[in-house]
């Protein structure tokens, strides 16, 4: 009876030791930090160098309805290209036309009044000379002086009205420009958020980014931050990739915050404090990873 009891005891000890060994290995494999000569490890995400830009409108809190989209998802656009036409386009064009017509009308009035001014000035001088020869009365000379002064006043008024009308024309032209949405940068249209006929809401019209340069934003634990330096090399990897890509630390963030990239491992610390570190991916990775924006990756900072 003593031998089976000893066997059972040895078997239980083997189970406990095996469980402890497996747990230790699992924790070491799934930990977000790598110590020793292996450098520092972290989770990260792929981002364009330009960041993803959300394009919206400038139509005020009432919003604007999309009349026409001039691009498709995946299109490459140049900075300043027209992306969309809003529904108040025709109204704004009519307002600009009316403002320009009003300015033209005032300018025509000013031109005619300048002819009158020239005539009234000549008449006033003629009557002044006749008055000296006692060929005309003083009242007639005064009437010519009054006509000259009225022309001068009218020209001043018209000049002021034209200046005001031109300002209103510029306002109308600026509002017309707001009926179009332009690309702020050169880049690729990633996702269209509002289609023709829909009103642009808080999420905007579309998202775009410059995909010619890609970064990785790594969430480094605050306790590991002292081991990270600008210019430091790192390796970027992810499940399904045929190889790891090289990257270089370009920026180290200033804010400590809660991590956003939570590991699926139940043993991982999901409430740790991190600092975002931005790394520049090697050029060879751009063509391969440009369709994987915001994908989660693993980052290993080399010592």
Steps between C-alpha positions, in 0.01 A plus 500: 500500500797736563630485142180618324471784752857607419424480128192717541697758696774512237240534226333795678835672543569454126161656412564803724851554364376464140217748558738752656740464208224542238354804681841664522572440130157627400542818700843556350368451147195724537649781701502830309849582631820319415789542741863420498700498180188461286405869537156642576179363350168677443179486302446755224288597203578604143425862413579729206764762572240766412249339737151415376322828425124530525364742238182689586318818389495866597127554485436569868305300761205441265723277289497453124364246254729339244386560141787334314808298588792545264717218636486132593661300778860422413542806275824696526424872524726805492485776760236750387304253286122535519351202686128576523229751408242595764129553436504883535737537205242655262371741765852622579577545129186712458600716797844557351345592166263748665786657697712542187209651308436752779866605497487542121187715526657727762817533293289607199327763714836624623631527146196705393529724804865569421388632158248721680772619736720601207210688339394673824856604577538653153166677530586638841830643378328652195236672710769621739677673209170643369415635843822698499387664173156560655355281226319269743340526841648373824208264549574321174862456607384360836273251327793374296710476818219299664482262203877448520485427873212255450704312238798482734276371783336244272841371389610461863178312583527272198865427575405396855212287374728327249755422772224354719354303207841354420537382861159333474611342173807355672278361776272340240801353319634360828161342574498354149842350570348337810262315268798288396726278707869487408782261587723652772793270418624273224394148591265205457127493573469224761128499575196700389272573795222702330342424162315735257162598643613450859568777748855523633492420870759507776691209347582715195503441126797266460832387643827533312873470566837522331606135470843573355650476852379271777570507872439267789364647821624282786349512850803473726452439870609798706746285696678413172509853362853574622627222273357667186701763312441698180671325210483159668439203270206262538342197332131493407315171464145365484321173453493394135794711389777323314766716663558770759561858389750748631398831653669793671377705794409848376289652776443426868169622639461734795180364655456197723160337454316170516586251227254462213643186338394226738655159453262206462704310760293479824822518702611830340478824694221700331504799732862606471625852434674559169671765288452502122820466300488562125734300277569543128462179300755407236407596143459136391211457745288778350372310194431189705326663797315794341176296513545418869453842662430474876596132507640386834865395489774397740799726549840393636737785573857384454739582789 
